[in-house]
Amino acid sequence: MAYGAHHSPFPSPHPDLGLARNCAQCLGWGTVVTRDGDHELCRTCQPDQGDGESGLRSAS
């Protein structure tokens, strides 16, 4: 039997914790939770990922 974390079917944002360390917006996490409950990269301390979207969108 294998043990470990279950893999989510949705990709999660991977913040740079070095950049997030002293951020007052995300409190050092590098991500924030939107009103819809989605996690997205903090716009204050995390660089733009180049695609115009910085986070995870929920599936409809």
N, C-alpha and C positions, 0 to 999 in steps of 0.2 A: 504494500500500500504506500502510495506517495503522499507526502505531506508538503504543505507550502501554501502560499497565497493563491487565491483564485484569480485568474486573469479576466479582466473586464473586456467586454467586446468593443468598448469605446476607447480610443486613444486618450490618454490624459496629458495635460500640459506638463512639461518638465521644466520647472524654473531653475535659474542659476541662483543657488542659495547664497553665493558670495555677493551677488548684487543685491539680494533681498535683505541681507543681514541687518541693516539699520533703517529699513523702510517703514515709515509711519503708516502708510496706506494698508499694506498687507501684513504688518507686524512681523516681518521676517520670513513669512511662508513663501512668498513669491507668487502666490495665487490668491484670487479673491472669489467669493461665491456670488453669482448674480442673483437677481430677484427671482429668476426662473429655477434657481437651484443648481445651475451649471457652474463648473469651475473654469476660470480663465486666468491667463497670466496677468499679473499686476501691470497696469499700464504705466505706473509711476517708475518702477525699478527694472522691469524686464524689457529688453530690446524688442522691437517689432520683428516678427518672424518672417517678414517679407511677402506674405500672402494677403496682407490687409486684415486678416482675422487673427486675433490673438486669444485663442481658447477653444474650448470644446463646445460644440452645439449639440443639443439634444436631438435624438431621432424622432421624426414625426410619423 
